[in-house]
């Protein structure tokens, strides 16, 4: 050990003392006295710390060899992470330069690979992140690009030995919950366009508000000055920028002194959901009035002469005339019970709903992609397209509504309720509803609470 190490390597305790002798101060007598008297003894006054003799203890320590550690660090591969945002007029070369990338092979790969080349379409302000070695060679490059207006993917370019590969994965968006409150002065859209709280309400949310409350409120004639609404909805963000709007989680509309409230509930297993009042009653109509956009009803639920056989018999459904290829939607939530060819029905889909309800859709030109038996569908989901397969004289949808397997005229059914929540679902719903009700109370001005329906 050299002299410098010996001096600096000592650890000192107490006052400075060059003596290398170690002395131990015994306090045994005081400890024995305490033990003898037990819990009932009175402890003697401890001596002041300043009265105790203080001695120093020194110890030689072996210092690490700093030179070896520095050499090890120098031999290890160094990696550097850089982050930049696209600027107006940027080229791939200028972006690489700011990211510290000095790698012509990487530039050539990004320009030539179809997936990697999508990075070149990034707009001003978008972020790129790169990892390089100490020589500026690219190890990884990441960027998030828009696939559709509300769909994004993360592109990753990685070095694999002497080559590069490009991969993609759905981008991880940040989900936020927004709370907004507005008062009607002229119209609904005028209220949502105002930014009294620093933000406008997106048009997609306005459309959902109208759809949510249209069964109770006529938004063309029922609104009056002083009506107000509260809304809680999702937004999704990427790199600090809002990129899309989700669904309304809860809404409250106070129209002419009456409050209408709605809360979204989604089954945690099936992921199917709908809107319910605060007491758990479904607000969505049980079945669509029509599962297809039709031109006319070409044949109703009645006795008729069959157009092909010429036999007088019951027509057990409703025929909706529409052009070939017109989308057909599920009339209600359910499960695909049959999807295939069935004699006079042609291409047929049968959906099984709750209780003993089922619906049938015949004469399809083709089925929706991937549709199969046992598949869960939600109300409004695409299940097929209008056609003229089977015993048919022209393109139309033959729609049947069945109760316990017996065909019933769907045009005469009224007040069919949606499948009620089970006891377990109702318990989970009440927890969510309590949270949303609390949010409504935070948004509603004091003294302005209304009776709810």
C-alpha positions as CSV (number, residue, x, y, z in Angstrom):
1,X,0.0,0.0,0.0
2,X,1.4,3.4,-0.9
3,X,1.5,6.3,1.7
4,X,-1.4,8.1,0.1
5,X,-3.6,5.1,0.3
6,X,-2.6,4.5,3.9
7,X,-3.5,7.9,5.1
8,X,-6.7,8.4,3.1
9,X,-7.8,4.9,3.8
10,X,-8.3,5.3,7.5
11,X,-11.8,5.5,9.0
12,X,-11.9,7.8,12.1
13,X,-14.3,7.6,15.0
14,X,-14.5,10.1,17.8
15,X,-11.8,12.7,18.4
16,X,-8.5,12.6,16.5
17,X,-6.0,10.4,18.2
18,X,-2.9,8.8,16.6
19,X,-2.9,6.0,19.2
20,X,-3.6,2.6,17.6
21,X,-4.6,1.0,21.0
22,X,-8.3,0.0,21.4
23,X,-9.9,0.6,24.8
24,X,-13.3,-0.7,25.7
25,X,-15.3,1.1,28.3
26,X,-17.3,-1.3,30.5
27,X,-20.8,-0.4,31.7
28,X,-21.5,-3.8,33.3
29,X,-22.2,-2.5,36.8
30,X,-25.0,-0.2,35.8
31,X,-26.6,-2.9,33.7
32,X,-26.5,-5.4,36.6
33,X,-28.1,-2.9,38.9
34,X,-31.0,-2.5,36.5
35,X,-31.4,-6.3,36.2
36,X,-31.4,-6.8,40.0
37,X,-34.2,-4.2,40.7
38,X,-36.3,-5.4,37.8
39,X,-39.3,-3.4,36.6
40,X,-39.9,-1.7,40.0
41,X,-36.4,-0.3,40.4
42,X,-35.7,3.4,39.8
43,X,-33.1,3.8,37.1
44,X,-30.2,5.9,38.1
45,X,-29.4,9.1,36.3
46,X,-27.2,8.2,33.4
47,X,-23.9,10.0,33.2
48,X,-23.6,12.9,30.7
49,X,-22.1,11.8,27.5
50,X,-19.5,14.6,27.8
51,X,-18.2,13.0,31.0
52,X,-17.4,9.6,29.3
53,X,-13.9,9.1,28.1
54,X,-13.7,9.3,24.3
55,X,-11.1,7.4,22.3
56,X,-10.6,7.1,18.6
57,X,-10.3,3.9,16.6
58,X,-8.6,3.7,13.3
59,X,-8.7,1.0,10.7
60,X,-6.9,0.4,7.5
61,X,-9.3,0.0,4.5
62,X,-8.4,-1.5,1.1
63,X,-9.4,1.0,-1.5
64,X,-10.6,-0.3,-4.9
65,X,-8.3,0.0,-7.8
66,X,-9.8,3.0,-9.7
67,X,-7.6,2.5,-12.7
68,X,-9.0,-1.1,-13.2
69,X,-12.6,0.2,-12.9
70,X,-12.0,3.0,-15.4
71,X,-10.5,0.5,-17.9
72,X,-13.5,-1.8,-17.5
73,X,-15.9,1.0,-18.3
74,X,-13.9,2.0,-21.3
75,X,-14.1,-1.6,-22.6
76,X,-17.9,-1.9,-22.1
77,X,-20.2,-1.0,-25.0
78,X,-21.6,2.5,-24.6
79,X,-25.3,3.1,-25.5
80,X,-26.9,6.5,-25.9
81,X,-30.6,7.4,-26.1
82,X,-31.7,10.5,-28.1
83,X,-35.1,12.0,-28.6
84,X,-36.1,14.6,-31.2
85,X,-39.3,16.0,-32.7
86,X,-39.9,16.6,-36.4
87,X,-39.3,20.2,-37.5
88,X,-40.7,22.0,-40.6
89,X,-38.6,21.1,-43.6
90,X,-36.9,18.2,-42.0
91,X,-35.3,15.4,-44.1
92,X,-34.3,11.9,-42.9
93,X,-30.6,13.1,-42.9
94,X,-31.3,16.2,-40.8
95,X,-33.3,14.2,-38.3
96,X,-30.6,11.5,-38.1
97,X,-28.0,14.2,-37.6
98,X,-29.9,15.7,-34.5
99,X,-30.4,12.2,-33.1
100,X,-26.6,11.6,-33.3
101,X,-27.0,8.8,-35.9
102,X,-24.0,8.4,-38.2
103,X,-25.1,5.3,-40.0
104,X,-25.5,5.3,-43.8
105,X,-26.7,1.7,-43.7
106,X,-29.5,2.6,-41.4
107,X,-30.6,5.5,-43.6
108,X,-30.6,3.2,-46.6
109,X,-32.8,0.7,-44.8
110,X,-35.3,3.3,-43.6
111,X,-35.6,4.6,-47.2
112,X,-35.9,1.1,-48.8
113,X,-38.1,-0.9,-46.3
114,X,-41.8,-0.3,-46.8
115,X,-42.7,-0.5,-43.1
116,X,-39.7,1.6,-42.0
117,X,-40.3,4.1,-44.7
118,X,-43.6,5.1,-43.0
119,X,-41.5,7.0,-40.5
120,X,-40.8,9.5,-43.3
121,X,-44.5,10.5,-43.2
122,X,-44.3,11.9,-39.7
123,X,-45.8,15.3,-39.3
124,X,-44.2,18.3,-37.7
125,X,-44.0,17.9,-33.9
126,X,-44.1,14.1,-33.9
127,X,-41.5,12.4,-31.8
128,X,-38.7,9.9,-32.7
129,X,-36.5,8.1,-30.2
130,X,-33.1,6.5,-31.2
131,X,-30.5,4.4,-29.4
132,X,-27.0,4.5,-30.7
133,X,-23.6,3.2,-29.7
134,X,-20.5,5.4,-29.0
135,X,-19.7,5.5,-32.7
136,X,-23.2,6.8,-33.8
137,X,-24.3,3.4,-35.2
138,X,-28.1,2.9,-34.9
139,X,-29.2,0.2,-32.5
140,X,-33.0,1.0,-32.4
141,X,-35.3,3.7,-33.8
142,X,-38.9,4.2,-32.7
143,X,-41.7,6.3,-34.0
144,X,-45.5,6.3,-33.8
145,X,-47.5,6.8,-37.0
146,X,-51.2,7.1,-37.8
147,X,-52.7,4.2,-39.7
148,X,-56.2,5.8,-39.7
149,X,-57.5,9.0,-38.1
150,X,-58.0,7.2,-34.8
151,X,-55.7,4.3,-35.1
152,X,-51.9,4.3,-34.5
153,X,-49.0,1.9,-34.5
154,X,-45.4,2.1,-33.2
155,X,-42.7,1.3,-35.8
156,X,-39.4,0.0,-34.5
157,X,-36.2,-0.4,-36.6
158,X,-33.7,-2.6,-34.8
159,X,-30.2,-3.7,-35.6
160,X,-29.8,-7.5,-35.8
161,X,-26.1,-8.2,-36.3
162,X,-25.1,-6.6,-39.6
163,X,-28.7,-6.1,-40.8
164,X,-31.8,-4.2,-39.8
165,X,-35.4,-5.4,-39.3
166,X,-38.6,-3.3,-38.9
167,X,-41.5,-4.3,-36.7
168,X,-44.9,-2.8,-35.8
169,X,-47.2,-3.0,-32.8
170,X,-50.4,-1.1,-31.7
171,X,-49.4,2.2,-30.1
172,X,-50.0,2.5,-26.4
173,X,-52.2,5.5,-25.9
174,X,-52.8,7.4,-22.7
175,X,-56.4,7.2,-21.6
176,X,-57.9,10.2,-19.8
177,X,-61.3,10.9,-18.4
178,X,-62.7,14.4,-19.1
179,X,-65.6,16.1,-17.2
180,X,-67.5,18.9,-18.8
181,X,-70.6,21.0,-18.0
182,X,-72.4,23.4,-20.2
183,X,-75.6,25.6,-20.1
184,X,-77.8,26.0,-23.1
185,X,-78.3,29.6,-24.2
186,X,-79.1,29.2,-27.9
187,X,-78.5,25.6,-29.1
188,X,-76.7,22.4,-28.1
189,X,-73.9,22.9,-30.6
190,X,-73.4,26.5,-29.5
191,X,-73.0,25.3,-25.9
192,X,-70.5,22.6,-26.8
193,X,-68.4,24.9,-29.0
194,X,-67.8,27.3,-26.1
195,X,-64.6,26.8,-24.1
196,X,-65.6,28.3,-20.8
197,X,-63.5,25.7,-19.0
198,X,-60.6,25.8,-21.4
199,X,-61.8,23.1,-23.9
200,X,-64.4,22.5,-26.5
201,X,-66.5,19.3,-26.4
202,X,-65.8,17.2,-29.5
203,X,-68.5,16.8,-32.1
204,X,-68.4,13.0,-31.7
205,X,-69.4,13.5,-28.0
206,X,-72.2,15.8,-29.0
207,X,-73.6,13.1,-31.4
208,X,-73.4,10.6,-28.5
209,X,-75.3,13.0,-26.3
210,X,-78.1,13.3,-28.8
211,X,-78.3,9.5,-29.3
212,X,-78.2,8.9,-25.6
213,X,-81.1,11.2,-24.7
214,X,-83.2,11.3,-27.9
215,X,-85.8,8.9,-26.5
216,X,-86.6,11.5,-23.8
217,X,-85.7,14.8,-25.4
218,X,-86.5,16.3,-28.8
219,X,-83.3,18.3,-29.4
220,X,-85.1,20.3,-32.2
221,X,-87.9,21.6,-30.1
222,X,-87.6,20.7,-26.4
223,X,-84.5,22.6,-25.5
224,X,-84.9,25.9,-23.7
225,X,-82.6,28.6,-22.4
226,X,-81.2,27.6,-19.0
227,X,-81.1,23.8,-19.7
228,X,-77.8,22.3,-18.9
229,X,-75.9,19.0,-19.2
230,X,-72.9,17.3,-17.6
231,X,-70.9,14.7,-19.4
232,X,-68.0,12.4,-18.5
233,X,-66.1,10.9,-21.5
234,X,-62.9,9.3,-22.6
235,X,-60.1,10.9,-24.6
236,X,-56.9,9.2,-25.8
237,X,-53.5,11.0,-26.0
238,X,-50.2,10.3,-27.7
239,X,-47.0,12.3,-26.9
240,X,-49.1,15.0,-25.1
241,X,-51.5,15.4,-28.0
242,X,-55.1,14.3,-28.0
243,X,-55.5,11.9,-31.0
244,X,-59.0,10.5,-30.5
245,X,-62.2,10.6,-28.5
246,X,-63.8,7.6,-26.9
247,X,-67.3,7.0,-25.6
248,X,-69.3,8.8,-23.0
249,X,-69.0,7.1,-19.6
250,X,-71.9,9.0,-18.1
251,X,-74.2,11.8,-19.0
252,X,-76.8,14.0,-17.4
253,X,-79.2,16.3,-19.2
254,X,-81.4,18.7,-17.3
255,X,-84.3,19.7,-19.6
256,X,-87.1,21.9,-18.4
257,X,-86.3,21.1,-14.7
258,X,-86.1,17.3,-15.1
259,X,-82.7,15.5,-15.0
260,X,-82.2,12.5,-17.3
261,X,-79.1,10.4,-16.4
262,X,-77.2,7.6,-18.1
263,X,-74.2,5.5,-17.1
264,X,-72.1,3.2,-19.4
265,X,-71.7,-0.4,-18.0
266,X,-69.5,-3.0,-19.7
267,X,-69.4,-6.7,-18.8
268,X,-65.8,-7.4,-17.7
269,X,-65.7,-10.8,-19.4
270,X,-67.7,-10.4,-22.6
271,X,-66.8,-6.7,-23.0
272,X,-70.4,-6.1,-24.2
273,X,-72.0,-3.0,-22.6
274,X,-74.8,-0.5,-22.7
275,X,-76.2,2.5,-21.0
276,X,-78.3,2.3,-17.9
277,X,-80.1,4.7,-15.6
278,X,-78.6,5.2,-12.1
279,X,-80.9,2.5,-10.7
280,X,-79.6,-0.1,-13.3
281,X,-82.4,-0.1,-15.8
282,X,-81.3,-0.5,-19.4
283,X,-81.8,2.6,-21.7
284,X,-81.0,1.0,-25.0
285,X,-83.9,-0.3,-27.1
286,X,-84.0,-4.0,-26.9
287,X,-84.2,-4.5,-30.7
288,X,-83.6,-2.3,-33.7
289,X,-86.7,-1.3,-35.6
290,X,-85.0,-2.5,-38.8
291,X,-81.7,-4.4,-39.1
292,X,-81.1,-2.9,-42.6
293,X,-81.5,0.4,-44.5
294,X,-84.4,-0.6,-46.7
295,X,-86.2,1.1,-49.6
296,X,-89.6,-0.4,-48.8
297,X,-91.3,-3.4,-47.1
298,X,-92.0,-5.7,-50.0
299,X,-93.9,-8.3,-47.9
300,X,-95.2,-8.2,-44.4
301,X,-96.0,-10.8,-41.7
302,X,-99.2,-12.3,-43.1
303,X,-100.8,-14.9,-45.3
304,X,-99.8,-14.6,-49.0
305,X,-99.4,-16.5,-52.2
306,X,-95.8,-17.6,-52.3
307,X,-94.1,-15.8,-55.3
308,X,-92.3,-19.0,-56.4
309,X,-94.5,-22.0,-55.4
310,X,-97.8,-20.1,-55.9
311,X,-99.2,-21.7,-52.7
312,X,-101.3,-19.7,-50.3
313,X,-99.3,-19.9,-47.0
314,X,-98.2,-17.8,-44.0
315,X,-95.2,-15.5,-44.5
316,X,-93.5,-15.7,-41.1
317,X,-91.3,-12.6,-41.4
318,X,-90.9,-9.2,-42.9
319,X,-89.2,-8.6,-46.2
320,X,-87.1,-5.4,-46.5
321,X,-86.3,-4.6,-50.2
322,X,-82.8,-3.2,-50.6
323,X,-80.0,-3.3,-53.2
324,X,-77.7,-6.3,-53.2
325,X,-74.7,-5.7,-50.8
326,X,-76.6,-3.4,-48.4
327,X,-75.2,-4.1,-44.9
328,X,-77.3,-6.1,-42.5
329,X,-77.0,-5.4,-38.7
330,X,-77.7,-7.5,-35.6
331,X,-81.0,-6.4,-34.2
332,X,-79.8,-6.9,-30.6
333,X,-77.0,-8.3,-28.5
334,X,-76.7,-12.1,-28.9
335,X,-74.8,-15.1,-30.1
336,X,-74.5,-16.6,-33.6
337,X,-76.6,-19.8,-33.4
338,X,-76.4,-20.6,-37.2
339,X,-74.6,-19.2,-40.2
340,X,-74.8,-21.1,-43.5
341,X,-77.1,-22.2,-46.3
342,X,-80.7,-23.3,-45.4
343,X,-83.0,-24.4,-48.3
344,X,-85.4,-21.6,-49.2
345,X,-83.7,-19.1,-46.8
346,X,-80.5,-19.2,-48.8
347,X,-77.6,-17.8,-46.9
348,X,-79.1,-17.6,-43.3
349,X,-77.9,-16.2,-40.0
350,X,-79.8,-17.0,-36.8
351,X,-78.9,-15.0,-33.6
352,X,-79.9,-16.3,-30.2
353,X,-80.6,-13.5,-27.7
354,X,-81.5,-13.4,-24.0
355,X,-84.5,-15.2,-22.5
356,X,-86.2,-17.1,-25.4
357,X,-85.8,-14.5,-28.1
358,X,-84.0,-15.2,-31.5
359,X,-83.8,-13.5,-34.9
360,X,-83.2,-14.9,-38.4
361,X,-81.8,-13.1,-41.5
362,X,-82.3,-14.8,-44.8
363,X,-81.4,-14.5,-48.5
364,X,-78.0,-12.9,-47.8
365,X,-75.5,-12.5,-50.6
366,X,-72.7,-13.2,-48.2
367,X,-71.8,-13.2,-44.5
368,X,-69.7,-10.7,-42.6
369,X,-66.0,-11.6,-42.6
370,X,-65.2,-14.1,-39.9
371,X,-68.8,-14.7,-38.8
372,X,-69.1,-18.1,-37.1
373,X,-71.3,-20.1,-34.8
374,X,-70.9,-19.2,-31.1
375,X,-69.6,-15.7,-31.9
376,X,-70.8,-12.9,-29.6
377,X,-72.3,-9.9,-31.4
378,X,-73.6,-6.6,-30.2
379,X,-76.6,-4.6,-31.4
380,X,-75.7,-2.9,-34.7
381,X,-72.8,-5.2,-35.5
382,X,-72.4,-6.2,-39.2
383,X,-73.5,-9.8,-39.8
384,X,-74.0,-9.9,-43.6
385,X,-75.2,-8.3,-46.8
386,X,-78.5,-8.2,-48.7
387,X,-78.8,-10.7,-51.5
388,X,-81.2,-12.9,-53.4
389,X,-80.1,-16.4,-52.5
390,X,-82.6,-19.3,-51.8
391,X,-86.2,-18.9,-52.9
392,X,-86.2,-15.3,-53.8
393,X,-87.3,-13.2,-56.8
394,X,-85.2,-10.1,-56.0
395,X,-82.7,-8.7,-53.5
396,X,-84.2,-8.3,-50.0
397,X,-83.7,-9.3,-46.4
398,X,-86.1,-11.8,-45.0
399,X,-86.2,-10.9,-41.2
400,X,-87.9,-13.1,-38.6
401,X,-88.4,-12.5,-35.0
402,X,-89.0,-15.6,-32.9
403,X,-90.2,-16.2,-29.3
404,X,-89.5,-19.7,-28.1
405,X,-88.8,-20.7,-31.7
406,X,-92.2,-19.4,-32.9
407,X,-92.2,-16.6,-35.5
408,X,-93.9,-13.4,-34.4
409,X,-94.6,-10.2,-36.2
410,X,-91.7,-7.9,-35.2
411,X,-93.7,-4.8,-36.3
412,X,-96.2,-5.3,-33.5
413,X,-93.8,-5.9,-30.7
414,X,-93.5,-3.0,-28.2
415,X,-91.9,-2.3,-24.9
416,X,-89.4,-5.2,-25.1
417,X,-86.9,-4.6,-22.4
418,X,-83.2,-5.3,-22.7
419,X,-81.8,-8.2,-20.8
420,X,-81.6,-7.0,-17.1
421,X,-78.4,-7.0,-15.2
422,X,-77.7,-10.1,-13.0
423,X,-77.3,-9.6,-9.2
424,X,-73.5,-9.6,-9.6
425,X,-73.5,-7.2,-12.5
426,X,-75.9,-4.9,-10.6
427,X,-73.5,-4.8,-7.7
428,X,-70.6,-3.8,-9.9
429,X,-72.8,-1.3,-11.8
430,X,-73.9,0.4,-8.6
431,X,-70.2,1.0,-7.7
432,X,-69.7,2.7,-11.1
433,X,-72.9,4.6,-10.9
434,X,-72.0,6.0,-7.4
435,X,-68.8,7.3,-8.8
436,X,-70.5,9.0,-11.8
437,X,-73.2,10.4,-9.6
438,X,-70.5,12.0,-7.5
439,X,-69.0,13.5,-10.6
440,X,-72.4,14.9,-11.6
441,X,-72.6,16.6,-8.2
442,X,-69.2,18.2,-8.7
443,X,-70.2,19.5,-12.1
444,X,-73.7,20.8,-11.0
445,X,-73.8,24.3,-9.6
446,X,-74.8,24.5,-5.9
447,X,-78.5,24.7,-5.4
448,X,-79.2,23.7,-9.0
449,X,-80.0,20.0,-8.5
450,X,-83.1,18.7,-10.2
451,X,-85.4,15.7,-9.9
452,X,-84.0,12.8,-11.8
453,X,-85.9,10.5,-14.2
